[in-house]
Amino acid sequence: MIMLDSSFLIAYHNTSDKNHKRASELMPRIASGEYGEVNITDYIFDETTTYLAAKQGLGKAVTIGTYLLGASELICITKNDFDEAWSLFKFQRNTCLSFTDCTIIVAMKTNSITKLATFDGDFEKFSDISVL
């Protein structure tokens, strides 16, 4: 199984993003199932569609959002996940993770997901996460 971060999804769908080329190289491998089932969280969905709506218009955001809902498993952050992510966020050291990033870490742990497609380097500081 693999989790897709909003930084990866935004780079893939934004041709002017500095990471677009790398995301475009990885996406066919991810879509083919090479890394297993594709997962996103409701927070990743929110970040990605909100960013795309602001930068590329509502139509693009709706198209991508519809695709994401059909092509990936949506993991919803529970109250327990939220509380654990909040604790991780408050007490982080040597990282500068957003709260959404903390929810990704918790969701990955809860769902035994070890692979993450992201361009956020702070995730590389976690030994139990394999960053693509």
The first five atom37 places (N, CA, C, CB, O) and aatype in JSON, in Angstrom:
{
  "aatype": [12, 9, 12, 10, 3, 15, 15, 13, 10, 9, 0, 18, 8, 2, 16, 15, 3, 11, 2, 8, 11, 1, 0, 15, 6, 10, 12, 14, 1, 9, 0, 15, 7, 6, 18, 7, 6, 19, 2, 9, 16, 3, 18, 9, 13, 3, 6, 16, 16, 16, 18, 10, 0, 0, 11, 5, 7, 10, 7, 11, 0, 19, 16, 9, 7, 16, 18, 10, 10, 7, 0, 15, 6, 10, 9, 4, 9, 16, 11, 2, 3, 13, 3, 6, 0, 17, 15, 10, 13, 11, 13, 5, 1, 2, 16, 4, 10, 15, 13, 16, 3, 4, 16, 9, 9, 19, 0, 12, 11, 16, 2, 15, 9, 16, 11, 10, 0, 16, 13, 3, 7, 3, 13, 6, 11, 13, 15, 3, 9, 15, 19, 10],
  "atom_mask": [
    [1, 1, 1, 1, 1],
    [1, 1, 1, 1, 1],
    [1, 1, 1, 1, 1],
    [1, 1, 1, 1, 1],
    [1, 1, 1, 1, 1],
    [1, 1, 1, 1, 1],
    [1, 1, 1, 1, 1],
    [1, 1, 1, 1, 1],
    [1, 1, 1, 1, 1],
    [1, 1, 1, 1, 1],
    [1, 1, 1, 1, 1],
    [1, 1, 1, 1, 1],
    [1, 1, 1, 1, 1],
    [1, 1, 1, 1, 1],
    [1, 1, 1, 1, 1],
    [1, 1, 1, 1, 1],
    [1, 1, 1, 1, 1],
    [1, 1, 1, 1, 1],
    [1, 1, 1, 1, 1],
    [1, 1, 1, 1, 1],
    [1, 1, 1, 1, 1],
    [1, 1, 1, 1, 1],
    [1, 1, 1, 1, 1],
    [1, 1, 1, 1, 1],
    [1, 1, 1, 1, 1],
    [1, 1, 1, 1, 1],
    [1, 1, 1, 1, 1],
    [1, 1, 1, 1, 1],
    [1, 1, 1, 1, 1],
    [1, 1, 1, 1, 1],
    [1, 1, 1, 1, 1],
    [1, 1, 1, 1, 1],
    [1, 1, 1, 0, 1],
    [1, 1, 1, 1, 1],
    [1, 1, 1, 1, 1],
    [1, 1, 1, 0, 1],
    [1, 1, 1, 1, 1],
    [1, 1, 1, 1, 1],
    [1, 1, 1, 1, 1],
    [1, 1, 1, 1, 1],
    [1, 1, 1, 1, 1],
    [1, 1, 1, 1, 1],
    [1, 1, 1, 1, 1],
    [1, 1, 1, 1, 1],
    [1, 1, 1, 1, 1],
    [1, 1, 1, 1, 1],
    [1, 1, 1, 1, 1],
    [1, 1, 1, 1, 1],
    [1, 1, 1, 1, 1],
    [1, 1, 1, 1, 1],
    [1, 1, 1, 1, 1],
    [1, 1, 1, 1, 1],
    [1, 1, 1, 1, 1],
    [1, 1, 1, 1, 1],
    [1, 1, 1, 1, 1],
    [1, 1, 1, 1, 1],
    [1, 1, 1, 0, 1],
    [1, 1, 1, 1, 1],
    [1, 1, 1, 0, 1],
    [1, 1, 1, 1, 1],
    [1, 1, 1, 1, 1],
    [1, 1, 1, 1, 1],
    [1, 1, 1, 1, 1],
    [1, 1, 1, 1, 1],
    [1, 1, 1, 0, 1],
    [1, 1, 1, 1, 1],
    [1, 1, 1, 1, 1],
    [1, 1, 1, 1, 1],
    [1, 1, 1, 1, 1],
    [1, 1, 1, 0, 1],
    [1, 1, 1, 1, 1],
    [1, 1, 1, 1, 1],
    [1, 1, 1, 1, 1],
    [1, 1, 1, 1, 1],
    [1, 1, 1, 1, 1],
    [1, 1, 1, 1, 1],
    [1, 1, 1, 1, 1],
    [1, 1, 1, 1, 1],
    [1, 1, 1, 1, 1],
    [1, 1, 1, 1, 1],
    [1, 1, 1, 1, 1],
    [1, 1, 1, 1, 1],
    [1, 1, 1, 1, 1],
    [1, 1, 1, 1, 1],
    [1, 1, 1, 1, 1],
    [1, 1, 1, 1, 1],
    [1, 1, 1, 1, 1],
    [1, 1, 1, 1, 1],
    [1, 1, 1, 1, 1],
    [1, 1, 1, 1, 1],
    [1, 1, 1, 1, 1],
    [1, 1, 1, 1, 1],
    [1, 1, 1, 1, 1],
    [1, 1, 1, 1, 1],
    [1, 1, 1, 1, 1],
    [1, 1, 1, 1, 1],
    [1, 1, 1, 1, 1],
    [1, 1, 1, 1, 1],
    [1, 1, 1, 1, 1],
    [1, 1, 1, 1, 1],
    [1, 1, 1, 1, 1],
    [1, 1, 1, 1, 1],
    [1, 1, 1, 1, 1],
    [1, 1, 1, 1, 1],
    [1, 1, 1, 1, 1],
    [1, 1, 1, 1, 1],
    [1, 1, 1, 1, 1],
    [1, 1, 1, 1, 1],
    [1, 1, 1, 1, 1],
    [1, 1, 1, 1, 1],
    [1, 1, 1, 1, 1],
    [1, 1, 1, 1, 1],
    [1, 1, 1, 1, 1],
    [1, 1, 1, 1, 1],
    [1, 1, 1, 1, 1],
    [1, 1, 1, 1, 1],
    [1, 1, 1, 1, 1],
    [1, 1, 1, 1, 1],
    [1, 1, 1, 1, 1],
    [1, 1, 1, 1, 1],
    [1, 1, 1, 0, 1],
    [1, 1, 1, 1, 1],
    [1, 1, 1, 1, 1],
    [1, 1, 1, 1, 1],
    [1, 1, 1, 1, 1],
    [1, 1, 1, 1, 1],
    [1, 1, 1, 1, 1],
    [1, 1, 1, 1, 1],
    [1, 1, 1, 1, 1],
    [1, 1, 1, 1, 1],
    [1, 1, 1, 1, 1],
    [1, 1, 1, 1, 1]
  ],
  "atom_positions": [
    [[0.84, -1.19, 0.0], [0.0, 0.0, 0.0], [0.88, 1.24, 0.0], [-0.95, 0.0, 1.22], [2.0, 1.24, 0.51]],
    [[0.33, 2.29, -0.58], [1.05, 3.56, -0.66], [0.1, 4.7, -0.34], [1.69, 3.75, -2.05], [-1.08, 4.66, -0.69]],
    [[0.62, 5.71, 0.33], [-0.12, 6.94, 0.61], [0.41, 8.02, -0.34], [0.03, 7.37, 2.13], [1.62, 8.13, -0.56]],
    [[-0.5, 8.8, -0.9], [-0.11, 9.93, -1.73], [-0.3, 11.21, -0.94], [-0.92, 9.97, -3.05], [-1.39, 11.47, -0.42]],
    [[0.74, 12.02, -0.86], [0.67, 13.31, -0.18], [0.2, 14.37, -1.16], [2.06, 13.69, 0.43], [0.35, 14.22, -2.37]],
    [[-0.37, 15.44, -0.64], [-0.85, 16.52, -1.49], [0.3, 17.15, -2.28], [-1.56, 17.59, -0.66], [0.09, 17.61, -3.4]],
    [[1.52, 17.19, -1.73], [2.64, 17.77, -2.47], [2.9, 16.98, -3.75], [3.92, 17.81, -1.6], [3.26, 17.56, -4.78]],
    [[2.73, 15.68, -3.69], [2.91, 14.83, -4.87], [1.76, 15.05, -5.85], [2.98, 13.34, -4.46], [2.0, 15.24, -7.05]],
    [[0.54, 15.03, -5.36], [-0.63, 15.19, -6.23], [-0.64, 16.56, -6.91], [-1.91, 15.0, -5.43], [-0.95, 16.66, -8.09]],
    [[-0.32, 17.59, -6.16], [-0.29, 18.94, -6.73], [0.81, 19.04, -7.79], [-0.06, 19.99, -5.63], [0.59, 19.61, -8.86]],
    [[1.98, 18.49, -7.51], [3.07, 18.51, -8.49], [2.67, 17.78, -9.76], [4.34, 17.88, -7.89], [2.98, 18.23, -10.86]],
    [[1.98, 16.67, -9.62], [1.57, 15.89, -10.78], [0.58, 16.67, -11.65], [0.95, 14.57, -10.34], [0.67, 16.62, -12.88]],
    [[-0.34, 17.37, -11.04], [-1.39, 18.07, -11.77], [-1.06, 19.51, -12.11], [-2.65, 18.03, -10.99], [-1.88, 20.2, -12.72]],
    [[0.11, 19.99, -11.72], [0.51, 21.37, -11.99], [1.8, 21.35, -12.81], [0.7, 22.18, -10.66], [2.87, 21.13, -12.26]],
    [[1.69, 21.57, -14.1], [2.86, 21.46, -14.99], [3.95, 22.46, -14.68], [2.42, 21.63, -16.43], [5.1, 22.27, -15.08]],
    [[3.63, 23.53, -13.97], [4.67, 24.52, -13.63], [5.34, 24.23, -12.28], [4.06, 25.91, -13.6], [6.25, 24.95, -11.89]],
    [[4.9, 23.2, -11.59], [5.51, 22.82, -10.31], [6.91, 22.26, -10.55], [4.62, 21.79, -9.56], [7.12, 21.5, -11.49]],
    [[7.85, 22.63, -9.7], [9.24, 22.18, -9.87], [9.39, 20.66, -9.79], [10.13, 22.83, -8.82], [10.37, 20.12, -10.29]],
    [[8.43, 19.98, -9.18], [8.48, 18.52, -9.04], [7.57, 17.79, -10.03], [8.11, 18.12, -7.64], [7.38, 16.58, -9.92]],
    [[7.01, 18.52, -10.99], [6.06, 17.91, -11.93], [6.69, 16.75, -12.71], [5.55, 18.97, -12.9], [6.07, 15.69, -12.87]],
    [[7.89, 16.94, -13.2], [8.53, 15.89, -14.01], [8.68, 14.6, -13.2], [9.91, 16.36, -14.52], [8.33, 13.52, -13.69]],
    [[9.18, 14.7, -11.99], [9.38, 13.52, -11.15], [8.03, 12.86, -10.81], [10.13, 13.9, -9.84], [7.91, 11.63, -10.84]],
    [[7.03, 13.67, -10.5], [5.69, 13.13, -10.2], [5.13, 12.41, -11.43], [4.73, 14.25, -9.75], [4.49, 11.36, -11.3]],
    [[5.36, 12.98, -12.6], [4.87, 12.37, -13.84], [5.58, 11.05, -14.15], [5.06, 13.33, -15.01], [5.0, 10.17, -14.78]],
    [[6.81, 10.92, -13.72], [7.54, 9.66, -13.89], [7.02, 8.58, -12.93], [9.06, 9.89, -13.67], [6.94, 7.4, -13.28]],
    [[6.68, 8.99, -11.72], [6.23, 8.03, -10.7], [4.76, 7.62, -10.84], [6.44, 8.62, -9.33], [4.41, 6.48, -10.54]],
    [[3.92, 8.53, -11.29], [2.48, 8.26, -11.29], [2.08, 7.01, -12.08], [1.74, 9.45, -11.85], [1.26, 6.24, -11.59]],
    [[2.62, 6.76, -13.28], [2.23, 5.53, -13.98], [2.57, 4.26, -13.19], [2.91, 5.47, -15.34], [1.81, 3.29, -13.24]],
    [[3.68, 4.26, -12.49], [4.06, 3.11, -11.67], [3.1, 2.94, -10.5], [5.51, 3.26, -11.16], [2.73, 1.83, -10.15]],
    [[2.72, 4.05, -9.91], [1.76, 4.0, -8.79], [0.41, 3.52, -9.3], [1.63, 5.39, -8.11], [-0.21, 2.64, -8.7]],
    [[-0.05, 4.11, -10.4], [-1.36, 3.76, -10.97], [-1.42, 2.3, -11.42], [-1.68, 4.68, -12.14], [-2.49, 1.7, -11.41]],
    [[-0.29, 1.75, -11.82], [-0.26, 0.35, -12.27], [-0.35, -0.64, -11.11], [1.01, 0.09, -13.07], [-0.53, -1.84, -11.33]],
    [[-0.22, -0.15, -9.9], [-0.3, -1.02, -8.73], [1.05, -1.52, -8.25], [0.0, 0.0, 0.0], [1.11, -2.38, -7.38]],
    [[2.14, -0.99, -8.82], [3.48, -1.43, -8.42], [3.72, -1.3, -6.92], [4.54, -0.62, -9.17], [4.45, -2.1, -6.33]],
    [[3.1, -0.31, -6.3], [3.3, -0.08, -4.87], [2.1, -0.52, -4.03], [3.59, 1.38, -4.61], [2.03, -0.24, -2.84]],
    [[1.18, -1.21, -4.66], [-0.01, -1.68, -3.96], [-1.15, -0.69, -4.03], [0.0, 0.0, 0.0], [-1.14, 0.25, -4.82]],
    [[-2.13, -0.91, -3.18], [-3.32, -0.07, -3.13], [-2.95, 1.38, -2.86], [-4.29, -0.58, -2.05], [-2.09, 1.67, -2.02]],
    [[-3.59, 2.29, -3.57], [-3.33, 3.73, -3.44], [-4.28, 4.31, -2.39], [-3.49, 4.46, -4.81], [-5.49, 4.06, -2.43]],
    [[-3.73, 5.09, -1.46], [-4.5, 5.68, -0.38], [-4.27, 7.18, -0.29], [-4.15, 5.03, 0.95], [-3.18, 7.68, -0.57]],
    [[-5.32, 7.89, 0.1], [-5.21, 9.29, 0.5], [-6.07, 9.45, 1.75], [-5.67, 10.28, -0.67], [-6.92, 8.6, 2.03]],
    [[-5.85, 10.52, 2.48], [-6.74, 10.81, 3.61], [-7.7, 11.92, 3.2], [-5.92, 11.23, 4.88], [-7.5, 12.58, 2.18]],
    [[-8.72, 12.11, 4.0], [-9.65, 13.2, 3.73], [-8.93, 14.56, 3.83], [-10.83, 13.15, 4.72], [-9.33, 15.51, 3.15]],
    [[-7.89, 14.65, 4.65], [-7.13, 15.9, 4.76], [-6.31, 16.14, 3.49], [-6.2, 15.86, 6.0], [-6.2, 17.28, 3.04]],
    [[-5.75, 15.1, 2.91], [-5.0, 15.22, 1.67], [-5.95, 15.63, 0.54], [-4.27, 13.89, 1.32], [-5.63, 16.49, -0.27]],
    [[-7.11, 14.99, 0.51], [-8.13, 15.36, -0.48], [-8.47, 16.84, -0.36], [-9.41, 14.5, -0.3], [-8.53, 17.55, -1.36]],
    [[-8.68, 17.29, 0.87], [-9.01, 18.7, 1.13], [-7.89, 19.63, 0.65], [-9.25, 18.91, 2.63], [-8.15, 20.57, -0.09]],
    [[-6.67, 19.35, 1.05], [-5.54, 20.21, 0.65], [-5.37, 20.27, -0.86], [-4.26, 19.71, 1.29], [-5.17, 21.34, -1.43]],
    [[-5.45, 19.12, -1.5], [-5.22, 19.05, -2.94], [-6.31, 19.78, -3.71], [-5.15, 17.6, -3.39], [-6.0, 20.59, -4.58]],
    [[-7.56, 19.5, -3.41], [-8.64, 20.14, -4.17], [-8.74, 21.64, -3.88], [-9.97, 19.46, -3.85], [-9.05, 22.42, -4.77]],
    [[-8.47, 22.03, -2.65], [-8.49, 23.46, -2.3], [-7.4, 24.2, -3.05], [-8.33, 23.65, -0.79], [-7.64, 25.27, -3.61]],
    [[-6.19, 23.65, -3.06], [-5.08, 24.28, -3.78], [-5.38, 24.38, -5.27], [-3.77, 23.49, -3.55], [-5.22, 25.44, -5.88]],
    [[-5.82, 23.28, -5.85], [-6.1, 23.28, -7.29], [-7.22, 24.24, -7.65], [-6.46, 21.87, -7.76], [-7.16, 24.89, -8.69]],
    [[-8.24, 24.35, -6.81], [-9.33, 25.3, -7.06], [-8.8, 26.73, -7.06], [-10.45, 25.15, -6.02], [-9.18, 27.54, -7.91]],
    [[-7.93, 27.04, -6.11], [-7.38, 28.4, -6.01], [-6.43, 28.73, -7.16], [-6.66, 28.57, -4.7], [-6.41, 29.86, -7.65]],
    [[-5.66, 27.76, -7.59], [-4.63, 28.02, -8.6], [-5.06, 27.72, -10.04], [-3.41, 27.21, -8.28], [-4.6, 28.37, -10.97]],
    [[-5.96, 26.72, -10.2], [-6.3, 26.29, -11.56], [-7.81, 26.31, -11.84], [-5.77, 24.91, -11.81], [-8.24, 25.95, -12.93]],
    [[-8.59, 26.72, -10.86], [-10.02, 26.84, -11.06], [-10.81, 25.66, -10.49], [0.0, 0.0, 0.0], [-10.3, 24.55, -10.33]],
    [[-12.06, 25.94, -10.2], [-12.94, 24.94, -9.6], [-13.13, 23.72, -10.51], [-14.28, 25.55, -9.26], [-13.16, 22.59, -10.02]],
    [[-13.26, 23.94, -11.8], [-13.47, 22.82, -12.72], [-12.35, 21.8, -12.65], [0.0, 0.0, 0.0], [-12.6, 20.6, -12.61]],
    [[-11.1, 22.29, -12.64], [-9.94, 21.38, -12.54], [-9.97, 20.65, -11.2], [-8.6, 22.18, -12.71], [-9.72, 19.45, -11.14]],
    [[-10.26, 21.37, -10.12], [-10.29, 20.76, -8.79], [-11.37, 19.68, -8.71], [-10.55, 21.84, -7.72], [-11.14, 18.62, -8.12]],
    [[-12.52, 19.91, -9.29], [-13.61, 18.93, -9.26], [-13.22, 17.7, -10.1], [-14.93, 19.55, -9.8], [-13.46, 16.57, -9.68]],
    [[-12.62, 17.92, -11.25], [-12.18, 16.8, -12.09], [-11.17, 15.94, -11.36], [-11.57, 17.32, -13.4], [-11.31, 14.72, -11.32]],
    [[-10.16, 16.56, -10.76], [-9.12, 15.82, -10.04], [-9.7, 15.17, -8.79], [-7.95, 16.74, -9.66], [-9.38, 14.02, -8.48]],
    [[-10.56, 15.88, -8.07], [-11.19, 15.32, -6.88], [-12.03, 14.1, -7.2], [0.0, 0.0, 0.0], [-11.98, 13.1, -6.48]],
    [[-12.78, 14.17, -8.27], [-13.59, 13.02, -8.69], [-12.7, 11.84, -9.04], [-14.47, 13.39, -9.89], [-13.0, 10.7, -8.67]],
    [[-11.61, 12.11, -9.75], [-10.66, 11.04, -10.09], [-10.06, 10.42, -8.82], [-9.54, 11.59, -11.0], [-10.0, 9.2, -8.7]],
    [[-9.63, 11.26, -7.88], [-9.03, 10.76, -6.64], [-10.0, 9.87, -5.87], [-8.58, 11.93, -5.76], [-9.6, 8.83, -5.33]],
    [[-11.24, 10.26, -5.81], [-12.23, 9.47, -5.08], [-12.47, 8.11, -5.74], [-13.54, 10.23, -4.98], [-12.82, 7.14, -5.06]],
    [[-12.29, 8.04, -7.05], [-12.49, 6.78, -7.74], [-11.26, 5.91, -7.84], [0.0, 0.0, 0.0], [-11.37, 4.69, -8.0]],
    [[-10.08, 6.52, -7.74], [-8.84, 5.79, -7.98], [-8.04, 5.47, -6.73], [-7.98, 6.56, -8.91], [-6.98, 4.86, -6.81]],
    [[-8.55, 5.88, -5.59], [-7.79, 5.64, -4.36], [-8.75, 5.31, -3.21], [-6.93, 6.87, -4.0], [-9.95, 5.57, -3.27]],
    [[-8.17, 4.73, -2.2], [-8.91, 4.42, -0.97], [-8.86, 5.68, -0.11], [-8.3, 3.17, -0.22], [-7.78, 6.21, 0.15]],
    [[-10.01, 6.16, 0.34], [-10.08, 7.36, 1.16], [-10.11, 6.96, 2.63], [-11.32, 8.22, 0.8], [-11.04, 6.29, 3.08]],
    [[-9.09, 7.38, 3.36], [-9.0, 7.11, 4.8], [-9.44, 8.38, 5.52], [-7.54, 6.68, 5.23], [-8.85, 9.44, 5.35]],
    [[-10.48, 8.25, 6.33], [-10.97, 9.4, 7.08], [-10.29, 9.44, 8.45], [-12.52, 9.34, 7.23], [-10.19, 8.42, 9.14]],
    [[-9.86, 10.61, 8.82], [-9.19, 10.81, 10.1], [-10.24, 10.77, 11.22], [-8.39, 12.16, 10.12], [-11.16, 11.58, 11.24]],
    [[-10.07, 9.83, 12.12], [-10.99, 9.68, 13.25], [-10.6, 10.65, 14.37], [-10.99, 8.22, 13.76], [-9.56, 11.3, 14.31]],
    [[-11.42, 10.72, 15.38], [-11.11, 11.55, 16.55], [-9.82, 11.07, 17.22], [-12.28, 11.53, 17.57], [-9.0, 11.89, 17.63]],
    [[-9.64, 9.75, 17.34], [-8.41, 9.22, 17.93], [-7.19, 9.58, 17.07], [-8.5, 7.69, 18.09], [-6.15, 9.96, 17.6]],
    [[-7.33, 9.45, 15.74], [-6.24, 9.84, 14.84], [-5.92, 11.32, 15.0], [-6.62, 9.53, 13.37], [-4.76, 11.72, 15.07]],
    [[-6.98, 12.13, 15.07], [-6.82, 13.58, 15.23], [-6.04, 13.88, 16.5], [-8.2, 14.27, 15.27], [-5.09, 14.67, 16.48]],
    [[-6.43, 13.27, 17.61], [-5.77, 13.51, 18.89], [-4.3, 13.09, 18.85], [-6.5, 12.77, 20.01], [-3.43, 13.78, 19.37]],
    [[-4.03, 11.95, 18.22], [-2.64, 11.48, 18.12], [-1.83, 12.41, 17.22], [-2.6, 10.03, 17.58], [-0.66, 12.69, 17.5]],
    [[-2.43, 12.87, 16.13], [-1.75, 13.8, 15.22], [-1.48, 15.14, 15.93], [-2.6, 14.03, 13.94], [-0.43, 15.74, 15.75]],
    [[-2.43, 15.58, 16.72], [-2.26, 16.84, 17.46], [-1.08, 16.72, 18.44], [-3.56, 17.21, 18.22], [-0.28, 17.65, 18.57]],
    [[-1.0, 15.6, 19.1], [0.12, 15.36, 20.02], [1.45, 15.36, 19.27], [-0.08, 14.03, 20.77], [2.42, 15.98, 19.7]],
    [[1.49, 14.66, 18.14], [2.7, 14.64, 17.32], [3.06, 16.04, 16.85], [2.51, 13.7, 16.1], [4.22, 16.43, 16.87]],
    [[2.06, 16.8, 16.42], [2.28, 18.17, 15.96], [2.86, 19.05, 17.07], [0.97, 18.77, 15.44], [3.82, 19.79, 16.85]],
    [[2.27, 18.97, 18.25], [2.69, 19.83, 19.36], [4.09, 19.53, 19.84], [1.73, 19.69, 20.51], [4.83, 20.45, 20.22]],
    [[4.47, 18.28, 19.84], [5.72, 17.88, 20.45], [6.82, 17.5, 19.45], [5.48, 16.74, 21.37], [7.82, 16.9, 19.83]],
    [[6.63, 17.85, 18.18], [7.64, 17.49, 17.19], [8.95, 18.23, 17.46], [7.14, 17.8, 15.77], [8.97, 19.37, 17.91]],
    [[10.03, 17.53, 17.16], [11.37, 18.09, 17.28], [12.12, 17.73, 16.01], [12.12, 17.54, 18.56], [11.93, 16.64, 15.47]],
    [[12.95, 18.61, 15.53], [13.76, 18.38, 14.33], [12.94, 18.22, 13.06], [14.62, 17.17, 14.52], [13.46, 17.75, 12.04]],
    [[11.67, 18.58, 13.1], [10.83, 18.57, 11.91], [9.98, 19.83, 11.91], [9.94, 17.29, 11.86], [9.85, 20.52, 12.92]],
    [[9.41, 20.11, 10.76], [8.49, 21.24, 10.63], [7.26, 20.75, 9.88], [9.17, 22.46, 9.89], [6.92, 21.26, 8.82]],
    [[6.6, 19.75, 10.46], [5.45, 19.13, 9.83], [4.19, 19.97, 10.03], [5.23, 17.73, 10.39], [3.97, 20.53, 11.1]],
    [[3.38, 20.05, 9.0], [2.07, 20.66, 9.15], [1.19, 19.7, 9.93], [1.44, 21.02, 7.77], [1.53, 18.53, 10.1]],
    [[0.06, 20.19, 10.4], [-0.86, 19.29, 11.09], [-1.34, 18.19, 10.14], [-2.07, 20.08, 11.64], [-1.46, 17.03, 10.54]],
    [[-1.6, 18.56, 8.89], [-2.01, 17.54, 7.9], [-0.93, 16.48, 7.75], [-2.3, 18.19, 6.54], [-1.25, 15.29, 7.66]],
    [[0.34, 16.88, 7.72], [1.43, 15.91, 7.65], [1.39, 14.96, 8.84], [2.8, 16.63, 7.59], [1.63, 13.76, 8.7]],
    [[1.08, 15.48, 10.0], [0.98, 14.63, 11.2], [-0.16, 13.64, 11.07], [0.79, 15.49, 12.46], [-0.06, 12.5, 11.52]],
    [[-1.27, 14.06, 10.45], [-2.37, 13.12, 10.25], [-1.98, 12.02, 9.27], [-3.63, 13.86, 9.75], [-2.44, 10.89, 9.39]],
    [[-1.13, 12.34, 8.3], [-0.65, 11.34, 7.35], [0.15, 10.27, 8.09], [0.23, 12.0, 6.23], [-0.05, 9.08, 7.88]],
    [[1.05, 10.7, 8.96], [1.88, 9.76, 9.71], [1.01, 8.83, 10.55], [2.88, 10.52, 10.61], [1.23, 7.62, 10.59]],
    [[0.03, 9.4, 11.22], [-0.86, 8.59, 12.06], [-1.68, 7.63, 11.2], [-1.8, 9.51, 12.88], [-1.81, 6.45, 11.54]],
    [[-2.23, 8.12, 10.11], [-3.04, 7.26, 9.23], [-2.2, 6.13, 8.64], [-3.67, 8.09, 8.09], [-2.67, 5.0, 8.51]],
    [[-0.96, 6.42, 8.29], [-0.08, 5.39, 7.76], [0.17, 4.32, 8.81], [1.24, 5.99, 7.27], [0.12, 3.13, 8.52]],
    [[0.45, 4.76, 10.03], [0.71, 3.8, 11.12], [-0.53, 2.96, 11.4], [1.15, 4.55, 12.4], [-0.44, 1.74, 11.53]],
    [[-1.67, 3.6, 11.51], [-2.92, 2.91, 11.81], [-3.29, 1.88, 10.75], [-4.04, 3.92, 11.95], [-3.87, 0.84, 11.06]],
    [[-2.95, 2.18, 9.49], [-3.35, 1.31, 8.38], [-2.2, 0.49, 7.81], [-3.94, 2.15, 7.27], [-2.32, -0.1, 6.74]],
    [[-1.08, 0.43, 8.54], [0.1, -0.36, 8.14], [0.58, -0.01, 6.73], [-0.22, -1.85, 8.21], [0.89, -0.9, 5.93]],
    [[0.64, 1.28, 6.44], [1.15, 1.76, 5.16], [2.57, 2.27, 5.4], [0.22, 2.89, 4.56], [2.8, 3.07, 6.3]],
    [[3.5, 1.82, 4.59], [4.89, 2.21, 4.8], [5.46, 3.07, 3.68], [5.75, 0.98, 4.96], [6.51, 3.69, 3.85]],
    [[4.78, 3.12, 2.53], [5.29, 3.89, 1.39], [4.52, 5.19, 1.25], [5.19, 3.06, 0.09], [3.3, 5.23, 1.41]],
    [[5.26, 6.27, 0.94], [4.65, 7.59, 0.8], [5.22, 8.3, -0.41], [4.86, 8.43, 2.06], [6.44, 8.45, -0.54]],
    [[4.34, 8.75, -1.31], [4.75, 9.59, -2.43], [4.59, 11.04, -1.99], [3.9, 9.29, -3.73], [3.48, 11.53, -1.81]],
    [[5.72, 11.71, -1.81], [5.72, 13.09, -1.31], [6.97, 13.8, -1.77], [5.61, 13.12, 0.24], [7.97, 13.17, -2.13]],
    [[6.91, 15.13, -1.75], [8.11, 15.93, -1.98], [8.47, 16.72, -0.73], [7.89, 16.88, -3.18], [9.27, 17.65, -0.79]],
    [[7.9, 16.34, 0.38], [8.18, 16.96, 1.68], [9.3, 16.16, 2.35], [6.9, 17.01, 2.59], [9.09, 15.03, 2.78]],
    [[10.47, 16.75, 2.45], [11.65, 16.08, 2.97], [11.57, 15.69, 4.44], [0.0, 0.0, 0.0], [12.31, 14.8, 4.87]],
    [[10.72, 16.33, 5.22], [10.63, 16.0, 6.64], [10.18, 14.56, 6.87], [9.67, 16.94, 7.34], [10.5, 13.97, 7.91]],
    [[9.46, 13.99, 5.94], [9.01, 12.6, 6.1], [10.18, 11.62, 6.07], [8.0, 12.24, 5.01], [10.08, 10.52, 6.61]],
    [[11.27, 12.01, 5.46], [12.45, 11.14, 5.39], [13.1, 10.94, 6.75], [13.47, 11.72, 4.41], [13.93, 10.05, 6.91]],
    [[12.73, 11.75, 7.72], [13.27, 11.64, 9.07], [12.61, 10.52, 9.88], [13.11, 12.96, 9.79], [13.02, 10.24, 11.01]],
    [[11.59, 9.88, 9.3], [10.88, 8.8, 9.98], [11.32, 7.47, 9.37], [9.32, 8.98, 9.87], [11.07, 7.2, 8.2]],
    [[11.99, 6.67, 10.17], [12.59, 5.43, 9.67], [11.55, 4.41, 9.2], [13.45, 4.81, 10.76], [11.87, 3.52, 8.41]],
    [[10.31, 4.52, 9.68], [9.3, 3.54, 9.28], [8.51, 3.98, 8.04], [8.35, 3.3, 10.42], [7.54, 3.32, 7.66]],
    [[8.93, 5.09, 7.41], [8.29, 5.57, 6.2], [9.29, 5.52, 5.06], [7.74, 7.0, 6.38], [10.4, 6.06, 5.16]],
    [[8.9, 4.86, 3.98], [9.72, 4.78, 2.78], [9.22, 5.83, 1.79], [9.68, 3.33, 2.15], [8.16, 5.65, 1.19]],
    [[9.97, 6.91, 1.62], [9.57, 8.01, 0.75], [10.02, 7.73, -0.68], [10.17, 9.35, 1.25], [11.18, 7.39, -0.93]],
    [[9.07, 7.87, -1.61], [9.4, 7.7, -3.04], [9.86, 9.02, -3.63], [8.19, 7.16, -3.84], [10.19, 9.09, -4.81]]
  ]
}
